[in-house]
Structure formats: structure tokens, C-alpha cells
Amino acid sequence: MYGYDVVRDFFIKGGPVLWPLVACSLVSLTITIERMLFWWRSERRNRQGAAALEDLFDHTEHGRFEQAFEIGRSRDTAILRVLTAGLKHRHYGLAENMEITANDEIARMKHGLSALDTIITMAPLLGILGTVFGIIRSFHVLGMDDIQSSAAVTRGVAESLINTAVGITVALLTLVPFNAFVSKVQRETRRLEQTIAQFETAYRKGSDNAPGDRVRV
């Protein structure tokens, strides 16, 4: 019960602004865990689909587009979904369809990052707001004539310090995974762009080997 009493006392001293900060921390933690699981699954699928990607390139270079399409459908990775979308609609513009699908995949990678960015900005501001409320409470108590002890003033000071500390802590703990996820998205975006460019070259080679299936890139 001692730990419960400490936590309860902490929240009482923190004042009403502390609750939005707790909500921000929970949202940040939830998104961080979800993104970590997303990238873990993505890396695992990329490793499993590496051989399929090589086979898809090989079939494409030799003009065997239908076989390449079936290989692309056999594995569920972002890059294979992009290339498969291009092959599926190659008669109507391979590059355009790959670009559309790539943008969808990048949007999936960025899921939740805007919320983390908002929390990084909002948490310190909420901390400052809690600080202001605490200072206002302290000055209000100081203005009263029947002050019997300094306890009422220290409660306002404690509220100010707690909210400031919690706001900065939430922002810092959110900033680290946010930057890591942004960096990961940037690396995967470059990888997608490079692979798409290489695939377009392979497709042109394949079109020369299969003139009957020559279409607009």
C-alpha cells in the first residue's frame, strides 16, 4: 500500500494538468510499441522475401513478366507489393502505378509519427501550463490573511515542479523513438526509390527480350 500512497500523493500534488501528461505518455508508449512491432515484422518479411526479390528481377530481365508477377505475389513485403503493382498494371503505365503504391507504403511507415511529433511539442507546453497553475495557486494562498503554515504554498510549488519535470520527461522519452522511426522511414524510402529505378531498368531489358509484351513505362 505504501507504493500506492506515493503514487496517489504524486498525482494529487501534480494537479489537473498532470492527467493530460499521463495520457500523452500512454499514447506515446502505445505508438512506440506498435511501430517497433511493425518494423520488426517488416525486417523479418524482407529477409524472407530477399530470394523472391532476386527471382522477380531475374524473370523481369528475361521478359517473363507473368512469372515475375506471381513471384511478387508470393511474399508480403513493401518492395514486392510496389513492384507487383507495376507489373499488374504494366499495360497502362508501370512507373505511375509503382509510384502510387510506393506512396501508400511510405504512408504506412509514417503511421503514428505525426502523433509522436505532436506529443513532443505539446508535453513541455502542458508542463509549463501546470507550472503556471501552480504558481497562481501559490500566490493566491500568499494573498490570504489566514495562512497558518507554508504547506499550502509548497503545494503550489510542488505542482509547478512536478508538471515541468513530467512534461520535459515525456517529451524527451518520445523524442528518441520518434527520431529513430523517422530515420528508418528515410532509409526505407531511399531503398524503395533505388529498387524502383533498378526495376525499371530491368523491365526495359525484359521488354527487349519480349517484344510482344512491350508496353509503356
Residue pairs with C-beta under 8 A, 6 or more apart in sequence:
10 162
11 18
11 19
13 155
13 158
13 159
13 162
14 130
14 159
14 162
14 163
14 166
15 130
15 133
15 134
15 137
15 159
15 162
15 163
16 133
17 126
17 127
17 129
17 130
17 133
17 163
18 130
18 162
18 163
18 166
20 126
21 123
21 126
21 127
21 130
21 163
21 166
21 167
21 170
24 119
24 122
24 123
24 126
24 170
24 174
25 123
25 170
25 173
27 115
27 119
28 116
28 119
28 170
28 173
28 174
31 112
31 115
31 116
32 116
32 174
32 177
34 112
35 111
35 112
35 113
35 177
35 181
36 177
38 109
38 111
39 181
39 184
42 77
42 78
45 75
45 76
45 77
46 77
46 79
48 75
48 77
49 75
49 76
49 77
49 79
49 80
52 71
52 72
52 74
52 75
52 80
53 75
53 77
53 79
53 80
53 83
53 195
55 68
55 71
56 68
56 71
56 72
56 80
56 83
57 68
57 198
57 199
57 202
59 65
59 67
59 68
59 71
59 206
60 68
60 87
60 199
60 202
60 203
60 205
60 206
61 202
61 205
61 206
61 209
62 206
62 209
63 206
63 207
63 208
63 209
63 210
63 213
64 206
64 210
65 87
65 90
65 206
65 210
65 213
68 87
69 84
69 87
69 88
72 80
72 81
72 83
72 84
72 87
73 80
73 84
78 105
78 108
78 109
78 188
78 192
79 191
79 192
79 195
81 101
81 105
82 98
82 101
82 102
82 105
82 192
82 195
82 196
83 98
83 195
83 196
83 199
85 97
85 98
85 100
85 101
86 94
86 95
86 97
86 98
86 101
86 199
86 203
87 94
88 97
89 97
90 97
90 203
90 215
91 215
91 216
92 216
93 216
93 217
94 200
94 203
94 215
94 216
94 217
95 196
95 200
95 217
98 196
98 199
99 196
102 192
102 193
102 196
105 192
106 185
106 188
106 189
106 192
109 184
109 185
109 188
109 189
110 185
113 178
113 181
113 182
113 185
116 174
116 177
116 178
116 181
117 178
119 170
119 171
119 174
120 171
120 174
120 175
120 178
121 171
123 166
123 167
123 168
123 170
123 171
123 174
124 167
124 168
124 171
125 167
126 163
126 167
127 163
127 164
127 165
127 166
127 167
127 168
128 163
128 164
128 167
129 163
130 159
130 160
130 162
130 163
130 164
130 166
130 167
131 159
131 160
131 161
131 163
131 164
132 160
133 159
133 160
133 163
134 156
134 157
134 158
134 159
134 160
134 161
134 163
135 156
135 160
136 156
137 155
137 156
137 159
138 153
138 155
138 156
138 157
138 160
139 156
140 156
141 147
141 152
141 153
141 156
142 153
147 153
200 217
203 217
204 217
207 213
207 214
207 215
207 217
